[in-house]
Amino acid sequence: MEYKSPVYQIIRVPVEKIKPNTYNPNSVAPPEMKLLYESIKIDGYTMPIVCYYNKENDLYVIVDGFHRYRVIMEHPDIFEREKGSLPVSVIDKPIDQRMASTIRHNRARGSHSVDLMSNIVKELHELGRSDAWISKHLGMDRDEILRLKQITGLAALFKDVKFGEAWRPAEDEIE
């Protein structure tokens, strides 16, 4: 029998039939949760939730996608738009394999390279995007944007920044 990846068999599942697992060690900080909400609000759900179907309880237990599930549960606008359902990819594995799968999914997401993020901020700035736009659409605070701009070392990135007056040591002040 030929293997067929679960992603080719996505199903629509009402959220009341989806439950979180009890072993996911992953957590997402509030700024990233806000960004996930914005992403889902703007782009929609672009990836399914990965679940195991528990036949005995007629429930789908989340293996990966808990935070996407949280978004629909915590945001009525998303719940309404999605008609209370999520796209689900089902895997049929024993609990030990599901636990390992959860960890693999979490760890495989990687992290962002500071240099590459600096270049993205630079390119967005060159395209005319403001710090406010970058902050909103990339989920960065102003300090993070400033640090990334400093890495690129381009004065043009700072042309709209208002700097305060430099301080002078008390002994240099004229009496």
Secondary structure, 3 states (H helix, E strand, C coil): CCCCCHHHHCEEEEHHHEECCCCCCCCCCHHHHHHHHHHHHHHCCCCCEEEEEECCCCEEEEEECHHHHHHHHHCHHHHHHCCCEEEEEECCCCHHHHHHHHHHHHHHCCCCCHHHHHHHHHHHHHCCCCHHHHHHHHCCCHHHHHHHHHHHCCHHHHCCCCCCCCCCCHHHCCC
